[in-house]
């Protein structure tokens, strides 16, 4: 009983880590922008205080050097006298008439304490600071502006917060590893020991997968900072968005996985036309298959009905289709069949590609089972085909519908199948 409790606690710790990561990512996405803009606002106020200490009647070389040091923040800086004539600007191309425009139209907002204004637009965020300095009876106006036009700047400016998120994940991983290690030292049944090892491997792989997009984002930010306009910035922006989307999808999949049992225990059942459901899914993914030059063959028998939950049956079929898509190269083939067979309806999804090693075949349906390859060939005996969480979800759904599923290697690829009890009319 005590050993079982330890295993239960280890499993609970795993889900706590998954939820903690999801919360950390959501907190980062929500808080990074306010943190970044707040940081820039503080720097603007510091710049204003430094300007306040300068002799604005005649800026010295040291003063201009100090102002130049702030240009790494990419602030637009304008200092003008009481006649709205600019005495300093960070923009060499700025027309002298612009100083009057910046100040005269908003003269009430120029105070000795300084006022900060924030404007959020569709594609950018603008910070503006306005201040008034009085020296020896003369009035000087200070206008500071910062345009934030991309998520890249926000990521760069909140790297410390990002590091805290990573440290949180590392700490939780270490804590879970210590718990798992303590549990495995006790005598337990072989099946329980294997489950714990699978959980530990799952955590390690997920941690690695989460670190990878973060590392890519960090390197892309550094490259943009170093190379500036000498490189294709749109490529790097696209790459950063892709990695952030990858993290978001991963978090969503993990949360769905953790809630699967609870949701399915209360799912509603009804008569489902599996033929129409599969045709709908194939139509939905037709463009994706065409774009990747994958040939799709289908043989769908009409009016194949099963008693079940359409949403979950769609998910099971979707996972089969996505698994086939991920392991099919351009120019290769996917074949989908549906037929009635001995009071059962049988669906098969075959794809051209590398086979699954026989010693791995029994593990691909396991919970927490992950592998190291995806859409690329096996290069060593230790590397295996990446199946992920999709097939475990398929088996859970099929079991809930009192069906069966399996996989087998074919001559030039792999075939996955599932069978469900057939219903012939509404009375059954």
C-alpha positions as CSV (number, residue, x, y, z in Angstrom):
1,X,0.0,0.0,0.0
2,X,2.8,2.4,0.9
3,X,4.6,1.7,-2.4
4,X,1.4,2.4,-4.4
5,X,1.0,5.7,-2.6
6,X,4.6,6.7,-3.7
7,X,3.7,5.9,-7.3
8,X,0.5,7.9,-7.0
9,X,2.4,10.8,-5.6
10,X,5.0,10.7,-8.4
11,X,2.2,10.7,-11.0
12,X,0.5,13.6,-9.2
13,X,3.8,15.6,-9.3
14,X,4.1,15.0,-13.0
15,X,0.7,16.6,-13.6
16,X,1.6,19.5,-11.2
17,X,4.7,20.1,-13.4
18,X,2.6,20.1,-16.6
19,X,0.1,22.5,-15.1
20,X,2.9,24.7,-13.7
21,X,4.5,25.0,-17.1
22,X,1.2,25.9,-18.7
23,X,0.6,28.6,-16.1
24,X,4.1,29.9,-16.5
25,X,3.7,30.2,-20.3
26,X,0.4,31.9,-19.9
27,X,1.8,34.3,-17.3
28,X,4.7,35.1,-19.6
29,X,2.4,35.8,-22.5
30,X,0.2,38.0,-20.4
31,X,2.9,39.8,-18.3
32,X,5.8,40.2,-20.7
33,X,4.4,43.3,-22.5
34,X,3.5,45.2,-19.3
35,X,6.9,44.3,-17.8
36,X,8.7,45.5,-20.9
37,X,6.8,48.8,-21.2
38,X,7.2,49.4,-17.5
39,X,10.9,48.9,-17.9
40,X,11.1,51.4,-20.8
41,X,9.1,53.9,-18.9
42,X,11.5,53.8,-16.0
43,X,14.4,54.3,-18.4
44,X,12.6,57.3,-19.9
45,X,12.2,58.9,-16.5
46,X,15.9,58.3,-15.7
47,X,16.8,60.0,-19.0
48,X,14.6,62.9,-18.1
49,X,16.3,63.3,-14.7
50,X,19.7,63.2,-16.5
51,X,18.6,65.9,-18.9
52,X,17.4,67.9,-15.9
53,X,21.0,68.0,-14.5
54,X,22.4,69.3,-17.8
55,X,23.0,73.0,-18.7
56,X,20.4,73.2,-21.5
57,X,21.6,76.7,-22.6
58,X,24.7,75.1,-24.0
59,X,25.0,71.3,-24.1
60,X,28.6,70.1,-23.5
61,X,30.2,67.2,-25.3
62,X,29.7,65.1,-22.1
63,X,26.0,65.9,-22.2
64,X,25.7,64.9,-25.8
65,X,27.6,61.7,-25.1
66,X,25.2,60.9,-22.2
67,X,22.2,61.5,-24.5
68,X,23.9,59.3,-27.1
69,X,24.3,56.4,-24.6
70,X,20.5,56.2,-24.4
71,X,20.1,55.7,-28.1
72,X,20.6,51.9,-27.6
73,X,17.1,52.1,-26.2
74,X,15.9,53.4,-29.6
75,X,14.2,56.5,-28.0
76,X,13.3,59.5,-30.1
77,X,14.5,62.4,-28.1
78,X,13.7,66.1,-28.7
79,X,14.8,69.0,-26.5
80,X,13.5,72.5,-27.4
81,X,13.6,76.0,-25.9
82,X,10.7,78.2,-24.9
83,X,10.4,79.4,-28.5
84,X,10.0,75.7,-29.6
85,X,13.3,75.8,-31.3
86,X,15.0,72.4,-31.0
87,X,18.4,72.4,-29.3
88,X,18.9,68.6,-29.5
89,X,17.3,65.7,-31.4
90,X,18.2,62.1,-31.8
91,X,16.9,62.1,-35.3
92,X,19.2,63.9,-37.8
93,X,16.4,63.9,-40.4
94,X,13.9,65.6,-38.1
95,X,12.6,68.9,-39.4
96,X,12.8,71.9,-37.1
97,X,9.1,72.5,-37.5
98,X,8.4,69.1,-35.9
99,X,9.6,70.3,-32.5
100,X,6.9,72.9,-32.5
101,X,4.3,70.3,-33.5
102,X,5.4,67.9,-30.7
103,X,5.1,70.6,-28.0
104,X,2.6,73.2,-29.0
105,X,-0.3,70.8,-29.6
106,X,0.2,69.1,-26.2
107,X,1.6,72.0,-24.2
108,X,-0.7,71.2,-21.1
109,X,0.9,67.8,-20.8
110,X,4.4,69.3,-20.4
111,X,4.9,69.5,-16.6
112,X,8.0,69.7,-14.4
113,X,7.3,66.3,-12.9
114,X,6.9,64.8,-16.4
115,X,3.9,62.8,-17.8
116,X,3.9,59.4,-19.5
117,X,1.3,58.5,-22.1
118,X,0.8,55.0,-23.6
119,X,-1.0,54.3,-26.8
120,X,-1.8,50.8,-28.0
121,X,-2.5,50.4,-31.7
122,X,-3.2,47.4,-33.8
123,X,0.3,46.6,-34.8
124,X,2.4,48.6,-32.3
125,X,2.6,50.2,-28.9
126,X,3.8,53.8,-28.3
127,X,5.3,55.3,-25.1
128,X,5.6,59.1,-24.9
129,X,7.1,61.1,-22.1
130,X,6.7,64.9,-21.9
131,X,8.5,67.1,-19.4
132,X,9.3,70.8,-18.7
133,X,12.5,72.0,-17.2
134,X,13.0,75.6,-15.9
135,X,16.7,76.8,-15.7
136,X,17.7,80.4,-14.9
137,X,14.3,81.7,-15.8
138,X,14.2,79.9,-19.2
139,X,11.9,77.0,-20.1
140,X,12.9,73.9,-21.9
141,X,10.7,71.2,-23.2
142,X,11.6,67.5,-23.4
143,X,9.8,65.0,-25.6
144,X,10.7,61.3,-25.5
145,X,9.1,58.6,-27.6
146,X,9.5,54.8,-27.9
147,X,7.7,52.7,-30.6
148,X,7.4,48.9,-29.9
149,X,6.5,47.4,-33.3
150,X,7.1,43.6,-32.8
151,X,7.0,40.8,-30.2
152,X,10.8,40.5,-30.8
153,X,11.6,43.6,-28.8
154,X,9.4,42.4,-26.0
155,X,11.1,39.0,-25.9
156,X,14.5,40.7,-25.9
157,X,13.5,43.1,-23.1
158,X,12.1,40.4,-20.9
159,X,14.8,37.7,-21.1
160,X,15.2,37.8,-17.3
161,X,11.6,36.9,-16.8
162,X,12.0,34.2,-19.4
163,X,15.0,32.9,-17.4
164,X,12.8,32.8,-14.3
165,X,10.3,30.6,-16.1
166,X,13.0,28.2,-17.2
167,X,14.5,28.1,-13.7
168,X,11.0,27.2,-12.4
169,X,10.7,24.3,-14.8
170,X,14.2,23.1,-14.0
171,X,13.4,23.2,-10.3
172,X,10.2,21.3,-10.7
173,X,12.0,18.7,-12.9
174,X,14.7,18.3,-10.2
175,X,12.0,17.9,-7.5
176,X,10.1,15.3,-9.5
177,X,13.3,13.4,-10.4
178,X,14.2,13.2,-6.7
179,X,10.7,11.9,-5.8
180,X,10.9,9.3,-8.6
181,X,14.4,8.2,-7.6
182,X,13.3,7.7,-4.0
183,X,10.3,5.7,-5.1
184,X,12.3,3.4,-7.4
185,X,14.6,2.5,-4.6
186,X,11.8,0.6,-2.8
187,X,10.8,-2.9,-3.9
188,X,7.9,-2.8,-6.3
189,X,6.3,-4.9,-9.0
190,X,8.0,-4.9,-12.3
191,X,5.0,-3.3,-14.0
192,X,5.0,-0.4,-11.5
193,X,8.7,0.2,-12.0
194,X,8.3,0.3,-15.8
195,X,5.5,2.9,-15.4
196,X,7.7,5.1,-13.2
197,X,10.6,4.9,-15.7
198,X,8.2,5.8,-18.5
199,X,7.0,8.9,-16.6
200,X,10.6,10.0,-15.9
201,X,11.5,9.6,-19.6
202,X,8.4,11.5,-20.6
203,X,9.3,14.4,-18.3
204,X,12.9,14.5,-19.6
205,X,11.7,14.5,-23.2
206,X,9.1,17.2,-22.7
207,X,11.6,19.3,-20.8
208,X,14.0,19.0,-23.7
209,X,11.3,19.8,-26.2
210,X,10.3,22.9,-24.3
211,X,13.9,24.1,-24.0
212,X,14.5,23.8,-27.7
213,X,12.1,26.5,-28.9
214,X,13.2,28.8,-26.1
215,X,16.8,28.4,-27.2
216,X,15.9,29.1,-30.8
217,X,14.0,32.2,-29.9
218,X,17.0,33.5,-27.8
219,X,19.5,32.8,-30.6
220,X,17.3,34.6,-33.2
221,X,17.0,37.6,-30.9
222,X,20.7,37.8,-30.5
223,X,21.3,37.5,-34.3
224,X,18.8,40.3,-34.9
225,X,20.5,42.5,-32.3
226,X,24.0,41.9,-33.7
227,X,23.2,42.0,-37.4
228,X,20.5,44.6,-37.4
229,X,19.3,45.5,-40.9
230,X,22.0,43.4,-42.6
231,X,19.8,40.3,-42.5
232,X,16.3,39.3,-43.6
233,X,14.4,40.4,-40.4
234,X,11.1,39.0,-41.7
235,X,12.6,35.5,-41.7
236,X,13.7,35.7,-38.1
237,X,10.3,37.2,-37.0
238,X,8.6,34.3,-38.7
239,X,10.9,31.8,-37.1
240,X,10.2,33.3,-33.6
241,X,6.5,33.1,-34.2
242,X,6.8,29.5,-35.3
243,X,8.6,28.5,-32.1
244,X,6.1,30.3,-29.9
245,X,3.3,28.5,-31.7
246,X,5.0,25.2,-31.2
247,X,5.2,25.8,-27.4
248,X,1.5,26.8,-27.4
249,X,0.5,23.7,-29.2
250,X,2.6,21.5,-26.9
251,X,1.0,23.0,-23.8
252,X,-2.5,22.5,-25.3
253,X,-1.8,18.9,-26.0
254,X,-0.4,18.2,-22.5
255,X,-3.5,19.8,-20.9
256,X,-5.9,17.9,-23.1
257,X,-4.0,14.7,-22.3
258,X,-4.3,15.4,-18.5
259,X,-8.0,16.0,-18.7
260,X,-8.9,13.2,-21.1
261,X,-10.1,10.6,-18.5
262,X,-12.4,13.0,-16.6
263,X,-14.0,14.3,-19.8
264,X,-14.6,10.9,-21.3
265,X,-16.2,9.5,-18.2
266,X,-19.3,11.7,-18.8
267,X,-19.4,11.9,-22.6
268,X,-22.7,11.8,-24.4
269,X,-23.3,8.9,-26.8
270,X,-25.4,8.8,-29.9
271,X,-25.7,7.2,-33.3
272,X,-22.7,8.4,-35.4
273,X,-22.4,8.0,-39.2
274,X,-18.7,7.1,-39.3
275,X,-18.7,7.2,-43.2
276,X,-19.8,10.9,-43.3
277,X,-17.4,11.7,-40.4
278,X,-14.4,10.4,-42.2
279,X,-15.3,12.0,-45.5
280,X,-15.7,15.3,-43.7
281,X,-12.2,15.0,-42.1
282,X,-10.6,14.0,-45.5
283,X,-12.2,17.1,-47.1
284,X,-10.9,19.3,-44.3
285,X,-7.3,18.1,-44.7
286,X,-7.4,17.9,-48.5
287,X,-5.5,21.2,-49.0
288,X,-2.8,20.2,-46.5
289,X,-2.2,16.9,-48.3
290,X,-2.1,18.6,-51.7
291,X,0.3,21.2,-50.5
292,X,2.7,18.5,-49.3
293,X,2.2,16.5,-52.5
294,X,0.9,13.5,-50.6
295,X,-1.3,11.2,-52.7
296,X,-4.5,10.2,-50.8
297,X,-6.5,7.1,-51.8
298,X,-9.8,6.4,-50.1
299,X,-12.4,3.6,-50.1
300,X,-15.2,4.6,-47.8
301,X,-18.2,2.3,-47.6
302,X,-21.5,4.2,-47.2
303,X,-23.7,4.1,-44.1
304,X,-21.3,2.7,-41.5
305,X,-22.9,3.5,-38.2
306,X,-21.5,3.2,-34.6
307,X,-22.8,4.1,-31.2
308,X,-20.5,6.7,-29.7
309,X,-19.4,10.3,-29.2
310,X,-18.7,12.0,-32.5
311,X,-16.2,14.5,-31.1
312,X,-14.0,11.8,-29.6
313,X,-14.3,9.5,-32.6
314,X,-13.3,12.4,-34.8
315,X,-10.3,12.9,-32.5
316,X,-9.2,9.3,-32.8
317,X,-9.5,9.3,-36.6
318,X,-7.7,12.7,-36.7
319,X,-4.8,11.3,-34.7
320,X,-4.5,8.4,-37.1
321,X,-4.5,10.8,-40.1
322,X,-2.0,13.2,-38.5
323,X,0.3,10.3,-37.6
324,X,0.3,9.1,-41.2
325,X,0.8,12.6,-42.5
326,X,3.8,13.2,-40.2
327,X,5.5,10.1,-41.4
328,X,4.8,10.3,-45.2
329,X,7.3,12.1,-47.5
330,X,6.4,14.2,-50.5
331,X,5.2,12.1,-53.5
332,X,4.3,9.1,-51.2
333,X,0.8,7.7,-50.5
334,X,-1.8,7.5,-47.7
335,X,-4.7,5.1,-48.1
336,X,-7.9,5.3,-46.0
337,X,-10.5,2.5,-46.1
338,X,-13.7,2.0,-44.1
339,X,-15.9,-1.2,-44.4
340,X,-18.4,-3.4,-42.6
341,X,-17.0,-6.6,-41.4
342,X,-18.6,-9.3,-39.2
343,X,-20.9,-6.9,-37.3
344,X,-18.0,-4.5,-36.9
345,X,-16.9,-1.4,-38.8
346,X,-13.2,-1.4,-39.6
347,X,-11.2,1.6,-40.5
348,X,-7.6,1.4,-41.8
349,X,-5.0,4.1,-42.4
350,X,-2.0,3.0,-44.4
351,X,1.0,5.2,-45.2
352,X,4.1,4.6,-47.3
353,X,7.2,5.0,-45.2
354,X,9.6,3.4,-42.8
355,X,8.3,0.5,-40.7
356,X,8.1,0.4,-36.9
357,X,10.6,-2.0,-35.3
358,X,8.9,-5.0,-33.9
359,X,10.3,-4.5,-30.4
360,X,8.7,-1.0,-30.4
361,X,5.3,-2.1,-31.7
362,X,3.9,-3.1,-28.3
363,X,5.0,0.2,-26.7
364,X,3.5,2.7,-29.2
365,X,0.1,2.7,-27.4
366,X,1.6,3.2,-23.9
367,X,0.9,6.3,-21.9
368,X,4.0,8.5,-21.5
369,X,5.7,6.7,-24.4
370,X,7.8,9.2,-26.5
371,X,10.6,8.7,-29.0
372,X,13.3,10.8,-30.7
373,X,12.4,10.8,-34.4
374,X,9.8,12.6,-36.5
375,X,9.6,12.9,-40.2
376,X,13.2,11.8,-40.7
377,X,14.9,8.4,-41.1
378,X,16.3,6.3,-38.3
379,X,20.1,6.6,-38.2
380,X,21.0,4.3,-35.4
381,X,19.7,1.4,-33.3
382,X,18.9,3.7,-30.4
383,X,16.8,6.1,-32.4
384,X,13.1,5.3,-32.9
385,X,10.1,6.6,-34.7
386,X,8.2,9.4,-32.9
387,X,4.6,8.5,-32.1
388,X,3.9,11.0,-29.3
389,X,0.6,11.1,-27.3
390,X,-1.7,10.6,-30.3
391,X,-1.8,6.8,-30.3
392,X,-2.4,6.5,-26.6
393,X,-5.4,8.8,-27.0
394,X,-6.7,6.7,-29.9
395,X,-6.6,3.6,-27.7
396,X,-8.3,5.3,-24.8
397,X,-11.1,6.5,-27.1
398,X,-11.6,3.2,-28.8
399,X,-11.6,1.3,-25.5
400,X,-14.4,3.6,-24.2
401,X,-16.4,2.7,-27.3
402,X,-15.9,-1.0,-26.7
403,X,-13.8,-1.4,-29.8
404,X,-10.2,-2.4,-30.6
405,X,-7.2,-1.0,-32.5
406,X,-3.8,-2.0,-33.6
407,X,-0.9,-1.6,-36.1
408,X,1.1,-3.8,-38.4
409,X,4.0,-3.3,-40.8
410,X,3.3,-3.7,-44.5
411,X,5.8,-4.3,-47.3
412,X,6.4,-0.6,-48.0
413,X,4.9,1.1,-44.9
414,X,2.7,0.8,-41.8
415,X,-1.1,0.2,-41.4
416,X,-3.1,1.4,-38.4
417,X,-6.6,0.1,-37.9
418,X,-9.5,0.4,-35.5
419,X,-12.8,-1.6,-35.2
420,X,-16.1,-0.5,-33.5
421,X,-19.3,-2.4,-33.0
422,X,-21.7,-1.7,-35.9
423,X,-25.3,-0.6,-35.3
424,X,-27.7,-1.1,-38.2
425,X,-30.7,1.1,-37.2
426,X,-31.9,3.5,-34.5
427,X,-33.5,0.7,-32.4
428,X,-30.1,-1.0,-31.6
